[in-house]
């Protein structure tokens, strides 16, 4: 599609999008849908007896209260409690036909109309999309109408109140509805306070601005916003262009979206620097058009400069037609980003703005239609990366990148469910944020907490204008940011820890495949022999590896503990652990180490379920899925795919706090230990091939008998530790900062003593062979 053929959003689409948001957004839907049910029930013979007007009065009255409380995330349990407690008051069972019809209508609207018909006509989704879409409705956690776990109990309560007042129009009925409303308000307030205390982003304060703007840093600024980019999934995708920008530029690792994390809300905060309460855009449903605070576009216009925003019709609501070049969103997902970049090219050629903000929508759209955990989401991120590469190549051809700054970011992330964003669930925060070009420091990172609202100040500083009047925070300009860490000096060494017991036939091939250098770090090899009875030790030494031996088999957890203690005590900047049985590809060590080496993460899990698996037994898959889901649930509904992987990487920070309180196994307790220290796991895809010989140590009965109690104890300890330190540890590593010697033998002092060994860690092995 050429730039001339990129179709703009017409007036009908603009108003249709606004009307759709009445049904899409959870708050208006909680009021409008029950009213529609009551109006449609009479012709179908499902209406409650009595006055329709009283039914609407009772139902809408309670719905107005219910709509004020969104019961985010685990707060939904309190909503279900409210529904159960109010059942004796509202007696919803008096109208079973009405409830059944309302439920059927809800399923039809969300699963079939929305998930199949609407998305087929708008995005080209397959007609059979309902086969997957029902799962998104069932797991949704955001504030949309598709959040079944929120909308269904609200619907039951609303229709119960409607039937009660219609059939028993007395003061007693009104009092019972009022009591239910008070119960909802009390539990809703409790749910909100618990949510706000742990999840809401902290907006930066408004700081004094210089009376006179400083000289501009960049001639032009291009902001590329990958709408709905789940950062964890982005890092798992093959995205060479975005990866190059991150490597050559500066990456901010702790940038929070605005709340609620919706497109209109976040873009409004990004480009005014104000909070949603200040700029007035609190959801994608905008009863009042136009942001209430000054935007960067107004500042630029006042200074004789030009700013343009290329996006879909949603963004007309806050910024209007003078600024926004709107592209129709009624086109296949495979074409939407092409249309947006084609329009951006035309804007560059015809208007040459000083600021161009480009929204890329396909990843967000694909996540809504198919879900972020679907492999298609990864594929779409990779296609988006190609679009970005093509657009940057166009800018280079037009000589527009000279003296320019490119900011690559997301307005919000995306997690589970239809919308997949809005309530700060897994995958919504933090968002990717990279500064490339003028003002950037190549290869640097920052782990300091920042906000998308600081984009307004960043643009103003880069272009040398005053900031919007309500802008908060500080510019995200790396060359002037004292919290940015540059990678300088010796990056330190990495220790590959290979645990083996009776692996004589396979260990040699594993050691031979290990690289001598990975991610700029020399790799040393340590084999931990857990009481082998064959020639495992001899094979390891013949391959040039150091060997540490346990005199008897102590267990996989004890063996890994030994290896990590050596990495910690000998001052290694990072460590990678892998099993010595040949099931994991040693040649992929760099892929597992990369997030640590780049400062993106402190703890990395190589996921077999994100990569290629060959020969994994069906019962192993089921057991792995079940135990991983349990682990993720205990960690606050984090989404993991492979909690039992035998391929992991650790930064210096993680080495200093990691504890394994269990000799038999390490998988869950180690991850839970690091989670308690504020270190969240990052997953990367790896390959897996079932071992050609030997047998796994895992016996299900013994495994669950021994691991379950240890996991329970570790979870309680980690939960208490996180409660005592509510601020999570920012993802970072000491790569480029570690003062370790060339041979990796400089001891470092850990947090619990001179050796760095945790006080609750079991003692070291009784014998060592070198």
Secondary structure, 3 states (H helix, E strand, C coil): CCHHHCCECCHHHHHHHHHHHHHHEHHHHHHHHHHHHHHHHCCCCCCCCCCHHHHHHHHHHHHHHHHCCCCCHHHHHHHHHHHHHHHHHHCHHHHHHHHHHHHHHHHHHHHHHHHHHHHHHHHCCCHHHHHHHHHHHHHCCCCECCCHHHHHHHHHHHHHHHHHHHHCCCHHHHHHHHHHHHHHHHHHHHHHHHHHHHCCCCCCCCCCCCCCCCCCCCCEEEEEEECCCCHHHHHHCCCHHHHHHHHHCEEECCEECCCCCCHHHHHHHHHHCCCHHHHCCCCCCCCCCCCCCCCHHHHHHHCCCCEEEEECHHHHHHHCCCCEEEECCCCCHHHHHHHHHHHHHHHHHHHCCCEEEEEECHHHHHHHHHCCCCHHHHHHHHHHHHHHHHHHHHHHHCCCCCCEEEEEECCCCCCCCCCCCCCCCCCCCCECEEEEECCCCCCEEECCCEEHHHHHHHHHHHHCCCCCCCCCCCCCCHHHCCCCECCCCCCCCEEEEEEECCCHHHHHHHHHHCCCEECCEEEEEEEEEECCCCCHHHHHHHCCCEEEEECCCCCHHHHHHHHHHHHHHCCCCEEEEEECCCCECHHHHHHHHHHHHCCCCCEEEEECCCCCEECCCHHHHHHHHHHHHHHHHHCCCCCCCCCCCCEEEEEHHHHHHCCCCCCCCCHHHHHHHHHHCCCCCEEEECCEECCCCCCCCCCHHHHHHHHHHHHHHHHHHHHHHHHHCCCCCCCCCCCCCCCCCCCCCCCCCECCECCCCCCCCCCCCCCCCC
